[in-house]
């Protein structure tokens, strides 16, 4: 359950970074970091969901 919550937190942080990049209009590095956070958060959430059923 903690993995799912951590993955969701990473994805929420990435959404915040996307919004901040939209306001600043020049933060391309933060945009790539946000994309990486979404991918990592999604993978962590899926792994946490799958491992939840095995316990």
mmCIF file of the N, C-alpha and C atoms, coordinates in Angstrom:
data_MODEL
# 
_entry.id   MODEL 
# 
loop_
_atom_site.group_PDB 
_atom_site.id 
_atom_site.type_symbol 
_atom_site.label_atom_id 
_atom_site.label_alt_id 
_atom_site.label_comp_id 
_atom_site.label_asym_id 
_atom_site.label_entity_id 
_atom_site.label_seq_id 
_atom_site.pdbx_PDB_ins_code 
_atom_site.Cartn_x 
_atom_site.Cartn_y 
_atom_site.Cartn_z 
_atom_site.occupancy 
_atom_site.B_iso_or_equiv 
_atom_site.pdbx_formal_charge 
_atom_site.auth_seq_id 
_atom_site.auth_comp_id 
_atom_site.auth_asym_id 
_atom_site.auth_atom_id 
_atom_site.pdbx_PDB_model_num 
ATOM 1   N N  . UNK A 1 1  ? 0.819  -1.195  0.000   1.00 0.00 ? 1  UNK A N  1 
ATOM 2   C CA . UNK A 1 1  ? 0.000  0.000   0.000   1.00 0.00 ? 1  UNK A CA 1 
ATOM 3   C C  . UNK A 1 1  ? 0.861  1.257   0.000   1.00 0.00 ? 1  UNK A C  1 
ATOM 4   N N  . UNK A 1 2  ? 2.016  1.179   0.696   1.00 0.00 ? 2  UNK A N  1 
ATOM 5   C CA . UNK A 1 2  ? 2.886  2.348   0.741   1.00 0.00 ? 2  UNK A CA 1 
ATOM 6   C C  . UNK A 1 2  ? 3.476  2.655   -0.626  1.00 0.00 ? 2  UNK A C  1 
ATOM 7   N N  . UNK A 1 3  ? 3.753  1.606   -1.423  1.00 0.00 ? 3  UNK A N  1 
ATOM 8   C CA . UNK A 1 3  ? 4.278  1.832   -2.771  1.00 0.00 ? 3  UNK A CA 1 
ATOM 9   C C  . UNK A 1 3  ? 3.262  2.545   -3.644  1.00 0.00 ? 3  UNK A C  1 
ATOM 10  N N  . UNK A 1 4  ? 2.000  2.178   -3.508  1.00 0.00 ? 4  UNK A N  1 
ATOM 11  C CA . UNK A 1 4  ? 0.952  2.817   -4.304  1.00 0.00 ? 4  UNK A CA 1 
ATOM 12  C C  . UNK A 1 4  ? 0.847  4.290   -3.934  1.00 0.00 ? 4  UNK A C  1 
ATOM 13  N N  . UNK A 1 5  ? 0.867  4.577   -2.636  1.00 0.00 ? 5  UNK A N  1 
ATOM 14  C CA . UNK A 1 5  ? 0.748  5.970   -2.194  1.00 0.00 ? 5  UNK A CA 1 
ATOM 15  C C  . UNK A 1 5  ? 1.973  6.779   -2.614  1.00 0.00 ? 5  UNK A C  1 
ATOM 16  N N  . UNK A 1 6  ? 3.173  6.183   -2.552  1.00 0.00 ? 6  UNK A N  1 
ATOM 17  C CA . UNK A 1 6  ? 4.382  6.886   -2.962  1.00 0.00 ? 6  UNK A CA 1 
ATOM 18  C C  . UNK A 1 6  ? 4.364  7.162   -4.459  1.00 0.00 ? 6  UNK A C  1 
ATOM 19  N N  . UNK A 1 7  ? 3.913  6.197   -5.250  1.00 0.00 ? 7  UNK A N  1 
ATOM 20  C CA . UNK A 1 7  ? 3.806  6.398   -6.696  1.00 0.00 ? 7  UNK A CA 1 
ATOM 21  C C  . UNK A 1 7  ? 2.814  7.492   -7.040  1.00 0.00 ? 7  UNK A C  1 
ATOM 22  N N  . UNK A 1 8  ? 1.684  7.517   -6.338  1.00 0.00 ? 8  UNK A N  1 
ATOM 23  C CA . UNK A 1 8  ? 0.698  8.569   -6.579  1.00 0.00 ? 8  UNK A CA 1 
ATOM 24  C C  . UNK A 1 8  ? 1.239  9.932   -6.177  1.00 0.00 ? 8  UNK A C  1 
ATOM 25  N N  . UNK A 1 9  ? 2.021  9.987   -5.111  1.00 0.00 ? 9  UNK A N  1 
ATOM 26  C CA . UNK A 1 9  ? 2.620  11.255  -4.690  1.00 0.00 ? 9  UNK A CA 1 
ATOM 27  C C  . UNK A 1 9  ? 3.603  11.769  -5.735  1.00 0.00 ? 9  UNK A C  1 
ATOM 28  N N  . UNK A 1 10 ? 4.370  10.862  -6.327  1.00 0.00 ? 10 UNK A N  1 
ATOM 29  C CA . UNK A 1 10 ? 5.294  11.281  -7.381  1.00 0.00 ? 10 UNK A CA 1 
ATOM 30  C C  . UNK A 1 10 ? 4.543  11.836  -8.582  1.00 0.00 ? 10 UNK A C  1 
ATOM 31  N N  . UNK A 1 11 ? 3.431  11.204  -8.925  1.00 0.00 ? 11 UNK A N  1 
ATOM 32  C CA . UNK A 1 11 ? 2.657  11.690  -10.067 1.00 0.00 ? 11 UNK A CA 1 
ATOM 33  C C  . UNK A 1 11 ? 2.010  13.038  -9.766  1.00 0.00 ? 11 UNK A C  1 
ATOM 34  N N  . UNK A 1 12 ? 1.563  13.257  -8.531  1.00 0.00 ? 12 UNK A N  1 
ATOM 35  C CA . UNK A 1 12 ? 1.021  14.567  -8.169  1.00 0.00 ? 12 UNK A CA 1 
ATOM 36  C C  . UNK A 1 12 ? 2.100  15.641  -8.201  1.00 0.00 ? 12 UNK A C  1 
ATOM 37  N N  . UNK A 1 13 ? 3.299  15.309  -7.765  1.00 0.00 ? 13 UNK A N  1 
ATOM 38  C CA . UNK A 1 13 ? 4.413  16.245  -7.852  1.00 0.00 ? 13 UNK A CA 1 
ATOM 39  C C  . UNK A 1 13 ? 4.720  16.579  -9.307  1.00 0.00 ? 13 UNK A C  1 
ATOM 40  N N  . UNK A 1 14 ? 4.641  15.588  -10.177 1.00 0.00 ? 14 UNK A N  1 
ATOM 41  C CA . UNK A 1 14 ? 4.882  15.822  -11.596 1.00 0.00 ? 14 UNK A CA 1 
ATOM 42  C C  . UNK A 1 14 ? 3.820  16.738  -12.195 1.00 0.00 ? 14 UNK A C  1 
ATOM 43  N N  . UNK A 1 15 ? 2.573  16.575  -11.790 1.00 0.00 ? 15 UNK A N  1 
ATOM 44  C CA . UNK A 1 15 ? 1.508  17.463  -12.280 1.00 0.00 ? 15 UNK A CA 1 
ATOM 45  C C  . UNK A 1 15 ? 1.770  18.891  -11.831 1.00 0.00 ? 15 UNK A C  1 
ATOM 46  N N  . UNK A 1 16 ? 2.213  19.063  -10.585 1.00 0.00 ? 16 UNK A N  1 
ATOM 47  C CA . UNK A 1 16 ? 2.566  20.393  -10.099 1.00 0.00 ? 16 UNK A CA 1 
ATOM 48  C C  . UNK A 1 16 ? 3.703  20.994  -10.930 1.00 0.00 ? 16 UNK A C  1 
ATOM 49  N N  . UNK A 1 17 ? 4.721  20.183  -11.249 1.00 0.00 ? 17 UNK A N  1 
ATOM 50  C CA . UNK A 1 17 ? 5.836  20.683  -12.053 1.00 0.00 ? 17 UNK A CA 1 
ATOM 51  C C  . UNK A 1 17 ? 5.378  21.062  -13.458 1.00 0.00 ? 17 UNK A C  1 
ATOM 52  N N  . UNK A 1 18 ? 4.457  20.285  -14.049 1.00 0.00 ? 18 UNK A N  1 
ATOM 53  C CA . UNK A 1 18 ? 3.909  20.640  -15.356 1.00 0.00 ? 18 UNK A CA 1 
ATOM 54  C C  . UNK A 1 18 ? 3.197  21.986  -15.299 1.00 0.00 ? 18 UNK A C  1 
ATOM 55  N N  . UNK A 1 19 ? 2.405  22.203  -14.254 1.00 0.00 ? 19 UNK A N  1 
ATOM 56  C CA . UNK A 1 19 ? 1.704  23.485  -14.127 1.00 0.00 ? 19 UNK A CA 1 
ATOM 57  C C  . UNK A 1 19 ? 2.699  24.625  -13.953 1.00 0.00 ? 19 UNK A C  1 
ATOM 58  N N  . UNK A 1 20 ? 3.738  24.406  -13.179 1.00 0.00 ? 20 UNK A N  1 
ATOM 59  C CA . UNK A 1 20 ? 4.749  25.443  -12.957 1.00 0.00 ? 20 UNK A CA 1 
ATOM 60  C C  . UNK A 1 20 ? 5.495  25.757  -14.252 1.00 0.00 ? 20 UNK A C  1 
ATOM 61  N N  . UNK A 1 21 ? 5.779  24.718  -15.051 1.00 0.00 ? 21 UNK A N  1 
ATOM 62  C CA . UNK A 1 21 ? 6.431  24.938  -16.347 1.00 0.00 ? 21 UNK A CA 1 
ATOM 63  C C  . UNK A 1 21 ? 5.527  25.743  -17.269 1.00 0.00 ? 21 UNK A C  1 
ATOM 64  N N  . UNK A 1 22 ? 4.233  25.518  -17.175 1.00 0.00 ? 22 UNK A N  1 
ATOM 65  C CA . UNK A 1 22 ? 3.301  26.286  -17.995 1.00 0.00 ? 22 UNK A CA 1 
ATOM 66  C C  . UNK A 1 22 ? 3.279  27.751  -17.620 1.00 0.00 ? 22 UNK A C  1 
ATOM 67  N N  . UNK A 1 23 ? 3.422  28.053  -16.342 1.00 0.00 ? 23 UNK A N  1 
ATOM 68  C CA . UNK A 1 23 ? 3.436  29.451  -15.916 1.00 0.00 ? 23 UNK A CA 1 
ATOM 69  C C  . UNK A 1 23 ? 4.755  30.135  -16.256 1.00 0.00 ? 23 UNK A C  1 
ATOM 70  N N  . UNK A 1 24 ? 5.867  29.415  -16.166 1.00 0.00 ? 24 UNK A N  1 
ATOM 71  C CA . UNK A 1 24 ? 7.184  30.015  -16.397 1.00 0.00 ? 24 UNK A CA 1 
ATOM 72  C C  . UNK A 1 24 ? 7.532  30.071  -17.888 1.00 0.00 ? 24 UNK A C  1 
ATOM 73  N N  . UNK A 1 25 ? 7.024  29.137  -18.668 1.00 0.00 ? 25 UNK A N  1 
ATOM 74  C CA . UNK A 1 25 ? 7.177  29.073  -20.122 1.00 0.00 ? 25 UNK A CA 1 
ATOM 75  C C  . UNK A 1 25 ? 8.614  28.910  -20.601 1.00 0.00 ? 25 UNK A C  1 
ATOM 76  N N  . UNK A 1 26 ? 9.527  28.521  -19.738 1.00 0.00 ? 26 UNK A N  1 
ATOM 77  C CA . UNK A 1 26 ? 10.898 28.321  -20.214 1.00 0.00 ? 26 UNK A CA 1 
ATOM 78  C C  . UNK A 1 26 ? 11.632 27.238  -19.436 1.00 0.00 ? 26 UNK A C  1 
ATOM 79  N N  . UNK A 1 27 ? 10.931 26.456  -18.671 1.00 0.00 ? 27 UNK A N  1 
ATOM 80  C CA . UNK A 1 27 ? 11.577 25.457  -17.832 1.00 0.00 ? 27 UNK A CA 1 
ATOM 81  C C  . UNK A 1 27 ? 11.516 24.081  -18.497 1.00 0.00 ? 27 UNK A C  1 
ATOM 82  N N  . UNK A 1 28 ? 12.332 23.877  -19.528 1.00 0.00 ? 28 UNK A N  1 
ATOM 83  C CA . UNK A 1 28 ? 12.302 22.606  -20.248 1.00 0.00 ? 28 UNK A CA 1 
ATOM 84  C C  . UNK A 1 28 ? 12.897 21.471  -19.422 1.00 0.00 ? 28 UNK A C  1 
ATOM 85  N N  . UNK A 1 29 ? 13.879 21.789  -18.585 1.00 0.00 ? 29 UNK A N  1 
ATOM 86  C CA . UNK A 1 29 ? 14.486 20.755  -17.744 1.00 0.00 ? 29 UNK A CA 1 
ATOM 87  C C  . UNK A 1 29 ? 13.461 20.224  -16.744 1.00 0.00 ? 29 UNK A C  1 
ATOM 88  N N  . UNK A 1 30 ? 12.682 21.123  -16.140 1.00 0.00 ? 30 UNK A N  1 
ATOM 89  C CA . UNK A 1 30 ? 11.648 20.685  -15.198 1.00 0.00 ? 30 UNK A CA 1 
ATOM 90  C C  . UNK A 1 30 ? 10.571 19.859  -15.891 1.00 0.00 ? 30 UNK A C  1 
ATOM 91  N N  . UNK A 1 31 ? 10.294 20.181  -17.154 1.00 0.00 ? 31 UNK A N  1 
ATOM 92  C CA . UNK A 1 31 ? 9.298  19.410  -17.886 1.00 0.00 ? 31 UNK A CA 1 
ATOM 93  C C  . UNK A 1 31 ? 9.775  17.965  -18.068 1.00 0.00 ? 31 UNK A C  1 
ATOM 94  N N  . UNK A 1 32 ? 11.052 17.772  -18.393 1.00 0.00 ? 32 UNK A N  1 
ATOM 95  C CA . UNK A 1 32 ? 11.580 16.416  -18.556 1.00 0.00 ? 32 UNK A CA 1 
ATOM 96  C C  . UNK A 1 32 ? 11.641 15.693  -17.222 1.00 0.00 ? 32 UNK A C  1 
ATOM 97  N N  . UNK A 1 33 ? 11.938 16.422  -16.147 1.00 0.00 ? 33 UNK A N  1 
ATOM 98  C CA . UNK A 1 33 ? 11.916 15.817  -14.814 1.00 0.00 ? 33 UNK A CA 1 
ATOM 99  C C  . UNK A 1 33 ? 10.498 15.376  -14.466 1.00 0.00 ? 33 UNK A C  1 
ATOM 100 N N  . UNK A 1 34 ? 9.507  16.204  -14.821 1.00 0.00 ? 34 UNK A N  1 
ATOM 101 C CA . UNK A 1 34 ? 8.110  15.857  -14.549 1.00 0.00 ? 34 UNK A CA 1 
ATOM 102 C C  . UNK A 1 34 ? 7.691  14.614  -15.333 1.00 0.00 ? 34 UNK A C  1 
ATOM 103 N N  . UNK A 1 35 ? 8.132  14.515  -16.576 1.00 0.00 ? 35 UNK A N  1 
ATOM 104 C CA . UNK A 1 35 ? 7.814  13.326  -17.375 1.00 0.00 ? 35 UNK A CA 1 
ATOM 105 C C  . UNK A 1 35 ? 8.435  12.084  -16.745 1.00 0.00 ? 35 UNK A C  1 
ATOM 106 N N  . UNK A 1 36 ? 9.677  12.208  -16.295 1.00 0.00 ? 36 UNK A N  1 
ATOM 107 C CA . UNK A 1 36 ? 10.341 11.077  -15.640 1.00 0.00 ? 36 UNK A CA 1 
ATOM 108 C C  . UNK A 1 36 ? 9.624  10.700  -14.350 1.00 0.00 ? 36 UNK A C  1 
ATOM 109 N N  . UNK A 1 37 ? 9.173  11.698  -13.577 1.00 0.00 ? 37 UNK A N  1 
ATOM 110 C CA . UNK A 1 37 ? 8.461  11.411  -12.330 1.00 0.00 ? 37 UNK A CA 1 
ATOM 111 C C  . UNK A 1 37 ? 7.136  10.705  -12.589 1.00 0.00 ? 37 UNK A C  1 
ATOM 112 N N  . UNK A 1 38 ? 6.449  11.086  -13.658 1.00 0.00 ? 38 UNK A N  1 
ATOM 113 C CA . UNK A 1 38 ? 5.187  10.415  -13.985 1.00 0.00 ? 38 UNK A CA 1 
ATOM 114 C C  . UNK A 1 38 ? 5.452  8.947   -14.325 1.00 0.00 ? 38 UNK A C  1 
ATOM 115 N N  . UNK A 1 39 ? 6.474  8.703   -15.130 1.00 0.00 ? 39 UNK A N  1 
ATOM 116 C CA . UNK A 1 39 ? 6.782  7.313   -15.495 1.00 0.00 ? 39 UNK A CA 1 
ATOM 117 C C  . UNK A 1 39 ? 7.208  6.495   -14.278 1.00 0.00 ? 39 UNK A C  1 
ATOM 118 N N  . UNK A 1 40 ? 8.099  7.049   -13.468 1.00 0.00 ? 40 UNK A N  1 
ATOM 119 C CA . UNK A 1 40 ? 8.567  6.332   -12.278 1.00 0.00 ? 40 UNK A CA 1 
ATOM 120 C C  . UNK A 1 40 ? 7.418  6.110   -11.295 1.00 0.00 ? 40 UNK A C  1 
ATOM 121 N N  . UNK A 1 41 ? 6.600  7.141   -11.079 1.00 0.00 ? 41 UNK A N  1 
ATOM 122 C CA . UNK A 1 41 ? 5.468  7.012   -10.163 1.00 0.00 ? 41 UNK A CA 1 
ATOM 123 C C  . UNK A 1 41 ? 4.465  5.979   -10.625 1.00 0.00 ? 41 UNK A C  1 
ATOM 124 N N  . UNK A 1 42 ? 4.206  5.939   -11.930 1.00 0.00 ? 42 UNK A N  1 
ATOM 125 C CA . UNK A 1 42 ? 3.266  4.957   -12.461 1.00 0.00 ? 42 UNK A CA 1 
ATOM 126 C C  . UNK A 1 42 ? 3.807  3.544   -12.276 1.00 0.00 ? 42 UNK A C  1 
ATOM 127 N N  . UNK A 1 43 ? 5.089  3.358   -12.547 1.00 0.00 ? 43 UNK A N  1 
ATOM 128 C CA . UNK A 1 43 ? 5.688  2.029   -12.388 1.00 0.00 ? 43 UNK A CA 1 
ATOM 129 C C  . UNK A 1 43 ? 5.653  1.595   -10.927 1.00 0.00 ? 43 UNK A C  1 
ATOM 130 N N  . UNK A 1 44 ? 5.996  2.509   -10.010 1.00 0.00 ? 44 UNK A N  1 
ATOM 131 C CA . UNK A 1 44 ? 5.974  2.168   -8.585  1.00 0.00 ? 44 UNK A CA 1 
ATOM 132 C C  . UNK A 1 44 ? 4.553  1.834   -8.130  1.00 0.00 ? 44 UNK A C  1 
ATOM 133 N N  . UNK A 1 45 ? 3.570  2.595   -8.606  1.00 0.00 ? 45 UNK A N  1 
ATOM 134 C CA . UNK A 1 45 ? 2.183  2.335   -8.213  1.00 0.00 ? 45 UNK A CA 1 
ATOM 135 C C  . UNK A 1 45 ? 1.703  0.987   -8.747  1.00 0.00 ? 45 UNK A C  1 
ATOM 136 N N  . UNK A 1 46 ? 2.059  0.654   -9.974  1.00 0.00 ? 46 UNK A N  1 
ATOM 137 C CA . UNK A 1 46 ? 1.641  -0.628  -10.550 1.00 0.00 ? 46 UNK A CA 1 
ATOM 138 C C  . UNK A 1 46 ? 2.315  -1.788  -9.824  1.00 0.00 ? 46 UNK A C  1 
ATOM 139 N N  . UNK A 1 47 ? 3.616  -1.658  -9.545  1.00 0.00 ? 47 UNK A N  1 
ATOM 140 C CA . UNK A 1 47 ? 4.321  -2.716  -8.814  1.00 0.00 ? 47 UNK A CA 1 
ATOM 141 C C  . UNK A 1 47 ? 3.726  -2.877  -7.415  1.00 0.00 ? 47 UNK A C  1 
ATOM 142 N N  . UNK A 1 48 ? 3.409  -1.773  -6.763  1.00 0.00 ? 48 UNK A N  1 
ATOM 143 C CA . UNK A 1 48 ? 2.789  -1.850  -5.443  1.00 0.00 ? 48 UNK A CA 1 
ATOM 144 C C  . UNK A 1 48 ? 1.420  -2.498  -5.486  1.00 0.00 ? 48 UNK A C  1 
ATOM 145 N N  . UNK A 1 49 ? 0.655  -2.223  -6.544  1.00 0.00 ? 49 UNK A N  1 
ATOM 146 C CA . UNK A 1 49 ? -0.673 -2.819  -6.675  1.00 0.00 ? 49 UNK A CA 1 
ATOM 147 C C  . UNK A 1 49 ? -0.568 -4.319  -6.926  1.00 0.00 ? 49 UNK A C  1 
ATOM 148 N N  . UNK A 1 50 ? 0.389  -4.723  -7.754  1.00 0.00 ? 50 UNK A N  1 
ATOM 149 C CA . UNK A 1 50 ? 0.553  -6.149  -8.048  1.00 0.00 ? 50 UNK A CA 1 
ATOM 150 C C  . UNK A 1 50 ? 1.058  -6.896  -6.819  1.00 0.00 ? 50 UNK A C  1 
ATOM 151 N N  . UNK A 1 51 ? 2.008  -6.309  -6.104  1.00 0.00 ? 51 UNK A N  1 
ATOM 152 C CA . UNK A 1 51 ? 2.552  -7.001  -4.931  1.00 0.00 ? 51 UNK A CA 1 
ATOM 153 C C  . UNK A 1 51 ? 1.563  -7.019  -3.770  1.00 0.00 ? 51 UNK A C  1 
ATOM 154 N N  . UNK A 1 52 ? 0.573  -6.137  -3.791  1.00 0.00 ? 52 UNK A N  1 
ATOM 155 C CA . UNK A 1 52 ? -0.453 -6.134  -2.743  1.00 0.00 ? 52 UNK A CA 1 
ATOM 156 C C  . UNK A 1 52 ? -1.272 -7.419  -2.791  1.00 0.00 ? 52 UNK A C  1 
ATOM 157 N N  . UNK A 1 53 ? -1.536 -7.922  -3.989  1.00 0.00 ? 53 UNK A N  1 
ATOM 158 C CA . UNK A 1 53 ? -2.346 -9.128  -4.141  1.00 0.00 ? 53 UNK A CA 1 
ATOM 159 C C  . UNK A 1 53 ? -1.594 -10.390 -3.738  1.00 0.00 ? 53 UNK A C  1 
ATOM 160 N N  . UNK A 1 54 ? -0.272 -10.371 -3.780  1.00 0.00 ? 54 UNK A N  1 
ATOM 161 C CA . UNK A 1 54 ? 0.519  -11.563 -3.472  1.00 0.00 ? 54 UNK A CA 1 
ATOM 162 C C  . UNK A 1 54 ? 0.681  -11.796 -1.979  1.00 0.00 ? 54 UNK A C  1 
ATOM 163 N N  . UNK A 1 55 ? 0.389  -10.822 -1.151  1.00 0.00 ? 55 UNK A N  1 
ATOM 164 C CA . UNK A 1 55 ? 0.586  -10.983 0.295   1.00 0.00 ? 55 UNK A CA 1 
ATOM 165 C C  . UNK A 1 55 ? -0.543 -11.686 0.944   1.00 0.00 ? 55 UNK A C  1 
# 
